[in-house]
Amino acid sequence: MHPVDEKLHPSRLVPAALQHIAAMYAGVVTPPLIIGQACGLDIEGRTRLIAASLLIAGVATLLQTLGVKGFVGNRLPFVNAASSAGIAPILAIVETNAKGSQLPAVYGAVMVAGVFCLAVGPFFGRLLRFFPPLVTGVVITLIGVTLMPVPVGWAQGGDKTAADFGSMRNLALAAFTLAVILVVQRFGKGFVKQVALLLGLLVGTLVAIPFGMADFSALDSAPVAALPTPFAFGAPEFQPAAILSLCIVMLVLMTESSAGMLALGEICDRRADAKVITRGLRTDGLATLVGPVFGGFPTSAFAQNVGVVSLTRVRSRYVVAVAGATLLVLGAFPVLGAVVSLVPMPVLGGAGIVLFGSIAVSGIRTLSEAGLDDSSNIILVAVALGAGIIPLAAPTFYAEFPAWAQTVLGSGISAGAIVAVALNLFFHHLGTRSRPPVPALKSS
């Protein structure tokens, strides 16, 4: 039997599945936490978003690993969940809409992005040459950089109107959480080292309790078991600028998923051909399309779980299927999502600096493989990064632009991606038939 199809004994299967959950859990709950706070949702609302994110991640992961042969699922140990790449464009949509229309506008755009993924997926292999490491590296770097103000705000307390926003008490708790993560990362071994982020969140929260910095009210109001209510935050609204922004992000997520499938194919000695990638992207599209009905966000591959497979050499897809089933169960119990909401904002801030900083590092690592000894590539990366950092450095820069342009360009990720793709066409495709093409995608 091929290692991918091996059904392990529970004594090996359960610990391996727990490693995958530990590697991805913080990433799954981060988008609903950030977006829920930006929309001004109370603890109950954020708990609903977290439960929905866990539920959709579980369903998408089960579809990928078990699949319906010939239709959906790449049948590899592949984890799918809400991607952090969508956070910044979604925040831009939130900022340009009134309070009651924020999440409906987001969900309308996400649903169309899901349809876009389903339509483009079968032909995506032909488009990969427009997304070389130069482009994807810029986008991934910008994801980490443009999101960095979020954990900084958390470290200060999260609520800018609060009297203790930016107090030394909040900053000290954030610094303590960061220190715990660094110490565990430095001296921890094996599994302990892999869950340094979660241990930092746990220890930071325990330390915050005696100082009255943890709010337990969410546990009183959250039901023990309940399924997410369809369109609990309103019927979707379809705004052209928001749709364009998230369709651009979806292209990046499809590139990320394709790279993850290629990498897993090599790690597992089961080549990911065009059919496998198409089925995998179809799963992404379905999860992204259906997810907003229950409160989900754009869904893509989780690269950290590819690393877990590579590190442990446990290649069975049934291990990841068990992890997906566990996430599904967690999503059906909102009280577990409420437990995540107990984590004080300064604690999230200390951990978020590591989380989003590591995303930026992943982008830099991708760029290091992109041939930056070529002056054209240096210019491309420099201009694209500059365009992506403008909204961060000067938030009012596009204030006089039309609303649709503010939504697209106000997200550093969307702006940087558009510039990177355009310059890649200009330098490496237009009138350069004799020039060797830039590598389309690296599975590593």
MARLOGU-745181 format. One record per atom (N, C-alpha, C, O): residue in three letters; x, y, z. Coordinates in steps of 0.1 Angstrom, whole numbers, plus 5000, padded with zeros to 4 digits. Example, Ala and Ser with C-alpha at 12.3 -4.5 7.8 and 13.67 -1.06 7.14 Angstrom:
<nodes>
ALA513249435078ALA512349555078ALA513249675078ALA514249675085SER512849785071SER513749895071SER512950005079SER513450115080
</nodes>
This chain:
<nodes>
MET500849885000MET500050005000MET500950125000MET501950135007HIS500550224992HIS501250354992HIS501150425005HIS500050425011PRO502250485010PRO502150555023PRO501050655024PRO500550685035VAL500650725013VAL499550815014VAL498250755017VAL497350815024ASP498050625013ASP496750555016ASP496850465028ASP495850395031GLU497950475035GLU498050385047GLU497150425058GLU497050545062LYS496450335064LYS495650355076LYS496350315089LYS496550195092LEU496850415096LEU497750395107LEU496950345119LEU495750365120HIS497650275128HIS497050235141HIS496750365149HIS497550465148PRO495650365157PRO495350485165PRO496450535174PRO496550665176SER497350455178SER498450495187SER499450595179SER500050675185ARG499450575166ARG500250665157ARG499450775151ARG499850885149LEU498250735147LEU497350825140LEU496950945148LEU497051065143VAL496550925161VAL496051035169VAL497051145172VAL496851265170PRO498251105177PRO499351205179PRO499751285167PRO499951405167ALA499751205155ALA500151275143ALA499051375139ALA499451485134ALA497751345141ALA496751435138ALA496751555147ALA496551675142LEU497051535160LEU497151645169LEU498251745165LEU498151865167GLN499351695160GLN500451785155GLN499951875144GLN500251995144HIS499151825135HIS498551905124HIS497652015130HIS497652125125ILE496851975139ILE495952075146ILE496652185153ILE496352295152ALA497752145160ALA498552235167ALA499252335158ALA499352455161ALA499652285146ALA500352365136ALA499452465130ALA499952575126MET498152435128MET497252525121MET496252605129MET495752695124TYR496052565141TYR494952615149TYR494952765150TYR493952835148ALA496152825153ALA496252965155ALA495953035141ALA495353145141GLY496352975130GLY496153035117GLY494653035113GLY494153125106VAL493952925118VAL492552915115VAL491653025122VAL490753085116VAL492053055135VAL491153145142VAL491653295141VAL490953385145THR492753315134THR493253455133THR492353535124THR492053645128PRO491953485111PRO491153575103PRO489853615110PRO489453735109PRO489053525116PRO487853565122PRO488053665134PRO487253755136LEU489153645141LEU489453735152LEU489653875147LEU489153975152ILE490553885137ILE490854025132ILE489654085125ILE489354205128ILE489054015116ILE487854075109ILE486754105118ILE486054205116GLY486454015127GLY485354035137GLY485654165145GLY484654245147GLN486854185149GLN487154305157GLN487054425148GLN486554535153ALA487554425136ALA487454535127ALA485954575124ALA485654695122CYS485054475124CYS483654505121CYS482954545134CYS481754575134GLY483654555145GLY483054595158GLY482054485164GLY481154525171LEU482354355161LEU481454255166LEU481754235181LEU482854255185ASP480754195188ASP480954165203ASP481554025204ASP481753965194ILE481753985216ILE482353855218ILE481453745212ILE482053645207GLU480153755213GLU479253655207GLU479453645192GLU479553535186GLY479553765186GLY479753765171GLY481053705167GLY481153625157ARG482153735174ARG483453685171ARG483453535174ARG484153455166THR482753485184THR482653345186THR482053275175THR482453165171ARG480953335169ARG480353275157ARG481253265146ARG481253155139LEU482053365143LEU482953365132LEU484053255134LEU484353185125ILE484553245146ILE485553145149ILE484953005147ILE485652915140ALA483752975152ALA483152845150ALA482952815135ALA483252705131ALA482552915127ALA482352895113ALA483652865106ALA483752775097SER484752935110SER486052915104SER486552775106SER487052705098LEU486352725119LEU486752585122LEU485952485114LEU486452385109LEU484652515113LEU483752415106LEU484052405092LEU484252295086ILE484252525085ILE484652515071ILE485952455068ILE486152385059ALA486952485077ALA488252425076ALA488152275077ALA488852205070GLY487352225086GLY487152075088GLY486552015075GLY487051915071VAL485552075070VAL484852025058VAL485752025046VAL485851925039ALA486552135044ALA487452145033ALA488552045034ALA488951985023THR489052035046THR490151935047THR489751795045THR490451715039LEU488551755050LEU487951625047LEU487751605032LEU488051495027LEU487251705025LEU487051695011LEU488451675003LEU488451594994GLN489451745008GLN490751735001GLN491351595003GLN491851534994THR491351545015THR491951415019THR491251295014THR491851205009LEU489951295016LEU489151175012LEU488551194998LEU488651104990GLY488051314995GLY487651344981GLY486551264975GLY486151164981VAL486051314964VAL485151234955VAL485851214943VAL486151304935LYS486251084940LYS487251054930LYS486751114916LYS485651094912GLY487651184910GLY487351244897GLY486651374897GLY486451434887PHE486351424909PHE485551554910PHE486251654919PHE486751754914VAL486351624932VAL486951714942VAL487951634950VAL487751514952GLY488951704956GLY489851654965GLY491051594958GLY491051514949ASN492251644963ASN493551594957ASN493951464963ASN494951404958ARG493251414974ARG493551284980ARG495051274985ARG495651174984LEU495551394990LEU496851404996LEU496651455011LEU495551495014PRO497651435019PRO497551495033PRO497651645033PRO498651705037PHE496551705028PHE496551845025PHE495451915034PHE494351875034VAL495952025040VAL495052095050VAL494552225043VAL495352305037ASN493252245043ASN492652365038ASN491952445049ASN491252385058ALA492052575049ALA491352665059ALA491452805054ALA492052835044ALA490752895062ALA490753035059ALA492153095058ALA492953075068SER492553165048SER493853205046SER494053355051SER493153435050SER495253375057SER495553515061SER495753615050SER495653735052ALA495953555038ALA496153645026ALA494853735023ALA495053835017GLY493753685027GLY492553765025GLY492253865035GLY491253945033ILE492953875046ILE492653965057ILE492754105053ILE491754185055ALA493854155047ALA494054295044ALA493054345034ALA492454455036PRO492754275023PRO491754325013PRO490354325020PRO489554415017ILE490054235028ILE488754235035ILE488654355045ILE487654415046LEU489754385052LEU489754505060LEU489554625052LEU488854725057ALA490054635040ALA489854745031ALA488354765027ALA487854875027ILE487754645025ILE486254645022ILE485454695034ILE484554765033VAL485854645046VAL485254685058VAL485254835060VAL484354895064GLU486454895057GLU486655035060GLU485855125050GLU485555235054THR485455075039THR484755155029THR483255125029THR482555175020ASN482755055039ASN481355025040ASN480755065054ASN481555075063ALA479555105054ALA478855135066ALA478755015075ALA478854895070LYS478455025088LYS478454925097LYS477654805093LYS478054685094GLY476354825089GLY475554715086GLY475854645073GLY475354535071SER476654705064SER476954645051SER478354585051SER478754535040GLN479154585062GLN480554545061GLN480654395058GLN481254365047LEU480154305066LEU480254165064LEU479454125052LEU479954035044PRO478254175049PRO477554135037PRO478354165024PRO478354085015ALA479054285024ALA479854315012ALA481054215011ALA481454175000VAL481654185023VAL482754085023VAL482253955018VAL482953895009TYR481153905023TYR480753775019TYR480253765005TYR480453654998GLY479653874999GLY479353874985GLY480553854976GLY480553784967ALA481653934980ALA482853924972ALA483553794974ALA484053744964VAL483553734986VAL484153604988VAL483453494979VAL484053404973MET482053504979MET481353404971MET481653414956MET481853304950VAL481753534951VAL482153544937VAL483553494934VAL483853434924ALA484453524944ALA485853474943ALA485853324942ALA486653264935GLY484953254950GLY484853114949GLY484353064936GLY484852964930VAL483353134930VAL482953094916VAL484053114906VAL484253034897PHE484853224908PHE485953254899PHE486953144900PHE487553104890CYS487253094912CYS488152984914CYS487752854907CYS488452784900LEU486452824908LEU485852714901LEU485952724886LEU486152624879ALA485752844881ALA485752864866ALA487252864861ALA487452804850VAL488152914868VAL489552934863VAL490352804867VAL491352774860GLY489952734877GLY490752624882GLY491252524871GLY492452484871PRO490352474862PRO490752374852PRO491852434842PRO492552354836PHE491952564841PHE492852624832PHE494052694839PHE494852754832PHE494052674852PHE495052754860PHE496452724856PHE497352814858GLY496752604852GLY498152564849GLY498752654838GLY499952684838ARG497852704829ARG498352794818ARG498652934823ARG499453004817LEU498052974835LEU498253104840LEU499453114850LEU499853224854LEU499952994854LEU501052994864LEU502253074860LEU502953124869ARG502553084847ARG503753154843ARG503653304846ARG504653364846PHE502453354848PHE502253494852PHE502453514867PHE502353624872PHE502653404875PHE502853414889PHE504153334893PHE504053244901PRO505253384888PRO506553324892PRO506853364907PRO506153444913PRO507953304912PRO508353344926PRO508453494928PRO508253544939LEU508853564918LEU508953714919LEU507553774923LEU507553854932VAL506553724917VAL505153784921VAL504653724934VAL504253804943THR504753594935THR504153534948THR505053574960THR504453594971GLY506353594958GLY507153634969GLY506853774974GLY506753804986VAL506553864964VAL506154004968VAL504854004975VAL504654064986VAL503853924970VAL502553914977VAL502653864991VAL502053915000ILE503353754993ILE503453695006ILE504153785016ILE503753795027THR505153855011THR505853955019THR504954065024THR504954105035LEU504154115014LEU503254225017LEU502154175027LEU501654255035ILE501754045026ILE500753995036ILE501254015050ILE500554065058GLY502453975052GLY503053985066GLY503254135070GLY502954165081VAL503754215061VAL504154355064VAL502854435066VAL502754515076THR501854425057THR500654505059THR499754465070THR498954545075LEU499954345075LEU499154305087LEU499854335100LEU499254315110MET501054375100MET501754395112MET501154505121MET501254485133PRO500454605116PRO499754705125PRO498754635134PRO498354685144VAL498154515129VAL497154455137VAL497654405150VAL497054435160PRO498654315150PRO499154275164PRO499754395172PRO499754385184VAL500254495166VAL500754615173VAL499554675181VAL499654715192GLY498354685174GLY497154735180GLY496654645191GLY496254695202TRP496754515189TRP496354425199TRP497254435211TRP496754435223ALA498554445209ALA499454465220ALA499154585229ALA499454585241GLN498654685223GLN498254805231GLN496954795238GLN496554875246GLY496154685235GLY494854665241GLY493754635232GLY492654595236GLY493954665219GLY492854635209GLY491854745207GLY491554785196ASP491354805218ASP490254905217ASP490855045219ASP491355075230LYS490955125208LYS491555255208LYS490855355217LYS491355455222THR489555325220THR488755415228THR488855385243THR488455455252ALA489555275246ALA489655235260ALA490655325268ALA491655365262ALA490455335281ALA491355425288ALA492755365290ALA493655445291ASP492855235290ASP494155175292ASP494855135278ASP495755065278PHE494355195267PHE494955165254PHE496355215254PHE496655335257GLY497355125251GLY498755165251GLY499355165264GLY500555215265SER498755125275SER499255125288SER500455035290SER500554935282MET501255055300MET502454975302MET502054835306MET502754735303ARG500854825312ARG500354685316ARG500054605304ARG500454485304ASN499454665294ASN499154585282ASN500454555274ASN500554435270LEU501354645273LEU502554625266LEU503454525273LEU504054445266ALA503454525286ALA504254425294ALA503654285291ALA504454185290LEU502354265291LEU501754135289LEU502054085275LEU502353965273ALA502054175265ALA502354135251ALA503854095250ALA504153995244ALA504754175257ALA506154135257ALA506454005264ALA507253925260PHE505653985275PHE505853855282PHE505453735273PHE506153635273THR504353755266THR503853645257THR504853615246THR505253505243LEU505453725241LEU506453705230LEU507653635236LEU508253555229ALA508053675248ALA509253615255ALA509053465257ALA509953385255VAL507853425261VAL507553285263VAL507653205250VAL508253095250ILE507153265239ILE507253195226ILE508753175223ILE509153075218LEU509553285225LEU510953275221LEU511653175229LEU512553095224VAL511353165242VAL512053075251VAL511652925247VAL512552845247VAL510352905245VAL509952765241VAL510652725228VAL511052615226GLN510652825218GLN511252795205GLN512752765207GLN513352685199ARG513452835216ARG514852815218ARG515152685225ARG516152615222PHE514452655236PHE514752535244PHE513852415243PHE514152315248GLY512752435236GLY511752325234GLY512352225225GLY513152245216LYS511752105226LYS512151995217LYS510951935210LYS509851925217GLY511051885198GLY510051815191GLY508651885191GLY508551995186PHE507651815196PHE506351865196PHE506151995203PHE505452075199VAL506852005215VAL506752125223VAL507252245215VAL506652355216LYS508252225207LYS508752335199LYS507752375188LYS507652495185GLN507152275183GLN506152305172GLN504952385177GLN504352465169VAL504552365190VAL503352435195VAL503752555203VAL503052595213ALA504952615200ALA505452735208ALA504352845208ALA504152915219LEU503752865197LEU502752975196LEU501552955205LEU501153045212LEU501052835205LEU499952795214LEU500252805228LEU499552845237LEU501452755232LEU501952765246LEU502052905250LEU501752945262GLY502552995241GLY502653135245GLY501253195248GLY501153275257LEU500253165239LEU498953205242LEU498353155255LEU497753235262LEU498653035258LEU498152975270LEU498753035283LEU498053075292VAL500053045283VAL500753095295VAL500453245296VAL500253295307GLY500353325285GLY500053465286GLY498653485292GLY498453575300THR497653395288THR496353415293THR496253375308THR495553445315LEU496953275312LEU496953235326LEU497553345335LEU497053375346VAL498653415330VAL499253525337VAL498253645338VAL498253715348ALA497453665327ALA496553775327ALA495353765337ALA494853865341ILE495053635340ILE493853615348ILE493953685362ILE492953755365PRO495053675369PRO495053735383PRO494953885382PRO494653955392PHE495353945371PHE495354095369PHE493954145363PHE493854265360GLY492954055362GLY491654085357GLY491654125342GLY490854215338MET492554075334MET492754115320MET492054005311MET492154025299ALA491453905316ALA490753805308ALA489253815310ALA488853815322ASP488453815300ASP487053835301ASP486353695298ASP486453635288PHE485653655309PHE485053515308PHE483553525305PHE482853425305SER483053645301SER481653655298SER481253575286SER480053535285ALA482153555277ALA481753475265ALA481353335268ALA480453275261LEU481953275279LEU481553135282LEU480153125287LEU479453025286ASP479653235293ASP478253235298ASP477253245287ASP476153175288SER477553315276SER476553335266SER476653235254SER475753215247ALA477853165253ALA478053075241ALA477352945244ALA477552885254PRO476552895234PRO475952765235PRO477052655235PRO478052675228VAL476752545241VAL477752435242VAL477852375228VAL478952355223ALA476752345221ALA476752285208ALA475752355199ALA474552375203ALA476152395187ALA475252465178ALA475952475164ALA477152495164LEU475152455154LEU475652475140LEU475552625136LEU474552685140PRO476452675128PRO476352815124PRO475052845117PRO474652755109THR474452955119THR473252995112THR473553055098THR474353145097PRO472853005088PRO473153065075PRO472853215074PRO471853265079PHE473753285068PHE473653435067PHE473253505080PHE472453595080ALA473953465090ALA473653525104ALA474053675104ALA473453745112PHE474953715095PHE475353855095PHE474753935084PHE475154045081GLY473753885077GLY473053955067GLY473253885053GLY474253815051ALA472353915044ALA472453865030ALA473653925023ALA473854045025PRO474353845014PRO475453905008PRO475154014998PRO474154024992GLU476054114998GLU475954224989GLU477154214979GLU478254184982PHE476854244966PHE477854224956PHE478354364950PHE477654424942GLN479454404955GLN480054534951GLN481254504941GLN482154434945PRO481254564929PRO482254534919PRO483754554924PRO484554464922ALA483954664931ALA485354684936ALA485854574946ALA486954534945ALA484954544955ALA485254444965ALA485454304958ALA486354234962ILE484654274948ILE484754144941ILE486154144933ILE486854044934LEU486454254927LEU487754254919LEU488954234929LEU489854164926SER488854294940SER489954284950SER490154144954SER491254094955LEU489054074958LEU489153934963LEU489453834952LEU489953734954CYS489053864940CYS489353774928CYS490953774926CYS491553674923ILE491553894928ILE492953904927ILE493653824937ILE494553754935VAL493153834950VAL493653754961VAL493453604958VAL494353524961MET492353574952MET492053434949MET493053374940MET493453254941LEU493553454930LEU494553404921LEU495853374929LEU496553274926VAL496153454938VAL497353434947VAL497153304955VAL498053224956LEU495953284961LEU495753174969LEU495753044960LEU496152934965MET495253054948MET495352934939MET496752894936MET497152784935THR497653004934THR499052974932THR499652904944THR500452814943GLU499252954956GLU499752894969GLU499352754970GLU500152664974SER498052724967SER497552584968SER498252494958SER498652384961SER498452544946SER499152464936SER500552434940SER501052314938ALA501252524946ALA502652504951ALA502652404962ALA503452314962GLY501652414971GLY501552314982GLY501252174977GLY501852074982MET500452164966MET500152024961MET501351964954MET501651854955LEU502152054947LEU503352004940LEU504351964951LEU505051854949ALA504452034961ALA505452004972ALA505051874979ALA505851784981LEU503751854982LEU503251734988LEU503451614979LEU503751504983GLY503251634966GLY503451524957GLY504851474957GLY505051354956GLU505851564958GLU507251524959GLU507551454973GLU508251354973ILE507051514983ILE507251464997ILE506651324998ILE507251235005CYS505551304992CYS504751174994CYS505051074983CYS504550964983ASP505951114973ASP506251024962ASP504950994954ASP504850874949ARG504051084953ARG502851064945ARG502651194937ARG502151294943ARG503051194925ARG503151324917ARG501751384916ARG500751324913ALA501751514918ALA500551594917ALA500451644902ALA501151744899ASP499751574894ASP499651614880ASP498451724878ASP497951764888ALA498151754866ALA497151864863ALA495851824869ALA495151914874LYS495451694868LYS494151654873LYS494051664888LYS493051704893VAL495151634895VAL495151644909VAL495051784914VAL494251824923ILE495751874907ILE495752014910ILE494352074907ILE493852154915THR493752034896THR492352084893THR491352044904THR490552124908ARG491451914908ARG490551874919ARG490751944932ARG489851974939GLY492051974935GLY492352044947GLY491852184946GLY491252234956LEU492052254935LEU491552394934LEU490052394934LEU489452494938ARG489452294928ARG487952284929ARG487452284943ARG486452334946THR488152214952THR487852204966THR487952344972THR487052384980ASP489052414969ASP489252554973ASP488052634969ASP487552714977GLY487652624957GLY486552704952GLY485252674958GLY484552774962LEU484952554960LEU483652514967LEU483652564981LEU482652614986ALA484752544988ALA484852595002ALA484652745003ALA484052795012THR485352814994THR485252964994THR483853004990THR483353114995LEU483152934981LEU481852974977LEU480752944988LEU479953034990VAL480852824994VAL479852785004VAL480152845018VAL479252875025GLY481452865021GLY481852915034GLY481153045039GLY480653045050PRO480953145030PRO480253265035PRO478853245039PRO478353325047VAL478253145034VAL476853115039VAL476753095054VAL475853135061PHE477853035060PHE477953015074PHE478853105082PHE478953105094GLY479553195074GLY480453285081GLY481953265078GLY482753305086GLY482253195067GLY483653155064GLY484253265055GLY483553355050PHE485553245052PHE486353345044PHE487153265033PHE487053145033PRO487853335024PRO488553265014PRO489453155019PRO490153165029THR489353035013THR490052915017THR491152875008THR491052884996SER492252835014SER493452795007SER494252695015SER493852645026ALA495452655009ALA496352555016ALA496952625028ALA497152745028PHE497352535037PHE498152575049PHE499552525047PHE499752405049ALA500452615044ALA501852565041ALA502452505053ALA503352415052GLN502152555065GLN502852495077GLN502552345079GLN503352275084ASN501352305074ASN501052155075ASN501852075065ASN502051955067VAL502152135053VAL503052075044VAL504452045051VAL505051945049GLY504852145059GLY506052135066GLY506052025077GLY506951955079VAL504852005083VAL504651895093VAL504851765086VAL505451675092VAL504251745074VAL504351615067VAL505851595064VAL506351485065SER506551695059SER507951685055SER508751645068SER509751565067LEU508451715079LEU509251695091LEU509051555097LEU510051485101THR507751515098THR507451385105THR507551265096THR507751155101ARG507451285083ARG507451185073ARG506251085074ARG506250975069VAL505251135082VAL503951065082VAL503151115071VAL502551225071ARG502951035060ARG502351075048ARG500951035046ARG500351065035SER500350965055SER499050915054SER497951025053SER497951115062ARG497151025043ARG496151125042ARG495051115053ARG494351205056TYR494950995058TYR493950965069TYR494351035082TYR493451065090VAL495551065084VAL495951145096VAL495351285095VAL494851335104VAL495551345083VAL495051485081VAL493451475081VAL492851575085ALA492851365076ALA491451355076ALA490951355090ALA489851415093VAL491651285099VAL491251295114VAL491351435119VAL490551475127ALA492451505115ALA492551645119ALA491451725114ALA490851815122GLY490951705102GLY489851775096GLY488551745104GLY487751835106ALA488351615107ALA487151575114ALA487151645128ALA486051685133THR488351655134THR488451725148THR488051865146THR487351925155LEU488551935136LEU488152075134LEU486652095132LEU486052185136LEU486051995125LEU484651995122LEU483851995135LEU482852065137VAL484351905144VAL483651885157VAL483852015166VAL482952065172LEU485052075165LEU485352195173LEU484452305168LEU483952395176GLY484152315155GLY483252415149GLY481852395153GLY481052495153ALA481452275157ALA480052245161ALA479852275175ALA478652275180PHE480852315183PHE480752345197PHE481252495199PHE482452515202PRO480352595197PRO480752735199PRO481452765212PRO482252865212VAL481252695222VAL481852715235VAL483352705234VAL484052775241LEU483852615225LEU485252605223LEU485852725216LEU486952775218GLY485052785207GLY485452915200GLY485453025211GLY486253115210ALA484553015220ALA484553125231ALA485753115239ALA486253215244VAL486352995241VAL487552985249VAL488653055242VAL489453125249VAL488753055229VAL489753135221VAL489553285224VAL490453355225SER488253325225SER487953465227SER488353515241SER488453635243LEU488653415250LEU489153455263LEU490553515263LEU490953595272VAL491253485252VAL492653525252VAL492653685251VAL492153735242PRO493353745261PRO493353895260PRO494053945248PRO494953885243MET493654065244MET494254125232MET495754145233MET496454115223PRO496354185244PRO497754205245PRO498554065242PRO499554065237VAL497853955247VAL498453825245VAL498453795230VAL499453745225LEU497353815224LEU497253795209LEU498253885202LEU498853845192GLY498454005207GLY499454095201GLY500854035201GLY501554045191GLY501253985213GLY502653925214GLY502853815204GLY503853795198ALA501753725204ALA501853605195ALA501753645180ALA502353585171GLY500853755177GLY500653795164GLY501953855157GLY502053835145ILE502753915165ILE504053965159ILE504853845153ILE505453865143VAL504853735160VAL505553615155VAL504853555143VAL505453525133LEU503453555144LEU502653485133LEU502853565120LEU503153505110PHE502553695120PHE502653775108PHE504053805104PHE504253815092GLY504953815113GLY506353825109GLY506853705102GLY507653715092SER506353585106SER506853465099SER506253455085SER506853395076ILE505053515083ILE504553525069ILE505453605060ILE505753565049ALA505853725065ALA506753805058ALA508053735055ALA508653745044VAL508553655064VAL509853585062VAL509653475051VAL510553455043SER508453415051SER508153315040SER508253385026SER508753325017GLY507753505025GLY507853585013GLY509253615009GLY509653604997ILE510053655019ILE511453685016ILE512153565012ILE513053575003ARG511853455018ARG512453325014ARG512153294999ARG512953244992THR510853314995THR510453294982THR511253384972THR511653344961LEU511353514976LEU512053604968LEU513553574966LEU514153604956SER514053504976SER515553474975SER515753364965SER516953354960GLU514653294960GLU514853194950GLU514453254936GLU514253184926ALA514153384935ALA513553444924ALA514553514914ALA514053584905GLY515753494916GLY516753544906GLY516953694908GLY516853774898LEU517253744920LEU517353884923LEU518753944918LEU519054054921ASP519553854912ASP520753914906ASP520553984893ASP521454044887ASP519353974888ASP518854034876ASP518354174879ASP517454184888SER518854284873SER518454414876SER516954444874SER516354514881SER516454374863SER514954394860SER514154334872SER513154394875ASN514554224877ASN513854164888ASN513954244901ASN512954254908ILE515054304903ILE515254394914ILE514254514913ILE513554554923ILE514154574901ILE513254684899ILE511854644901ILE511054714908LEU511454524896LEU510154474897LEU509754464912LEU508654514916VAL510554394920VAL510254374934VAL510254504941VAL509354534950ALA511154594938ALA511254724945ALA509954804943ALA509354864952VAL509554814930VAL508354904927VAL507054834933VAL506154904938ALA506954704932ALA505754634937ALA505654644952ALA504554664957LEU506754624959LEU506754644973LEU506454784977LEU505654804987GLY506954884970GLY506655024973GLY505255054971GLY504655124979ALA504655004960ALA503155024958ALA502354954969ALA501255004973GLY502754844974GLY502054774984GLY502154834998GLY501254825006ILE503254915000ILE503454975013ILE502855115014ILE502655165025ILE502455165003ILE501855305003ILE500655315012ILE500555405020PRO499655215011PRO498555235020PRO498855225035PRO498255275044LEU499955155038LEU500455145052LEU501155265056LEU500955315068ALA501955325048ALA502755445051ALA501955565051ALA502155665059ALA500955575041ALA500155695040ALA498655645038ALA498255645026PRO497955625049PRO496555565047PRO495655655039PRO494655605034THR495855785039THR494955875031THR495455905017THR494855985010PHE496455835012PHE497055854999PHE495955844988PHE496055924979TYR495055754989TYR494055734978TYR492655794982TYR491655764976ALA492655894991ALA491455954996ALA490656014985ALA489356014986GLU491256074975GLU490556144964GLU490256054953GLU489556094943PHE490555924954PHE490255834943PHE488755784944PHE488155804955PRO488155734933PRO486855684934PRO486755564944PRO487855504947ALA485555544950ALA485455434960ALA485955304956ALA486555234963TRP485655264943TRP486155134938TRP487655124938TRP488255024941ALA488355234934ALA489755234934ALA490355234948ALA491355174951GLN489655294958GLN490155294972GLN490055154977GLN490955114985THR489055074973THR488954934978THR490054854973THR490554764980VAL490354864960VAL491354784953VAL492754824958VAL493554744962LEU493054954956LEU494355004959LEU494655024974LEU495755034978GLY493555044982GLY493755064996GLY494254935004GLY494754955015SER494254824997SER494854705002SER496254694996SER496354684984GLY497254695005GLY498654685000GLY498854554992GLY499654544983ILE498154444996ILE498254314989ILE497754324975ILE498454284966SER496554374973SER495954394960SER496854484951SER497154454940ALA497254604957ALA498054694949ALA499354634945ALA499754644933GLY500054574954GLY501354514951GLY501254394941GLY502054384933ALA500154314942ALA499954204933ALA499754254919ALA500254204909ILE498854364918ILE498554414904ILE499854474898ILE500154444886VAL500654544906VAL501954604900VAL502854494897VAL503554494887ALA503054394906ALA503954284903ALA503654204891ALA504454174883VAL502354174889VAL501854104877VAL502154184864VAL502654134854ALA501754314865ALA501954404853ALA503454414849ALA503754404838LEU504354434859LEU505754444856LEU506354314852LEU507254314844ASN505854204857ASN506354074852ASN505954054837ASN506854004830LEU504754094833LEU504454094819LEU505354184811LEU505854144800PHE505554304816PHE506354404809PHE507854354807PHE508354374797PHE508454304818PHE509854264817PHE510054124811PHE511154104805HIS509154034813HIS509453894810HIS508553834800HIS508753714796HIS507553904795HIS506653844785HIS506553924772HIS506553864761LEU506354054773LEU506154134762LEU507454154754LEU508354214759GLY507454104741GLY508654124733GLY509854064737GLY510954104734THR509753954745THR510953884750THR510853734746THR511153644754ARG510553704734ARG510353564730ARG511653484731ARG511653364734SER512753554728SER514053484728SER514653474742SER515653404744ARG514053534752ARG514553534765ARG514053424773ARG512853394772PRO514853354781PRO514353234789PRO513253284798PRO513453384805PRO512153204799PRO511053244807PRO511453234822PRO512253154826VAL510853314830VAL511053304845VAL510353184850VAL509253154845PRO510853104859PRO510252984864PRO508853014869PRO508653114876ALA507852934865ALA506452964868ALA506152934883ALA505453014889LEU506652824888LEU506252794902LEU507252694907LEU507652594900LYS507652714919LYS508652614926LYS507952544937LYS507352604946SER507952414936SER507252334946SER507852334959SER507252314969SER509152374960SER509852384972SER509352494981SER509852514992
</nodes>
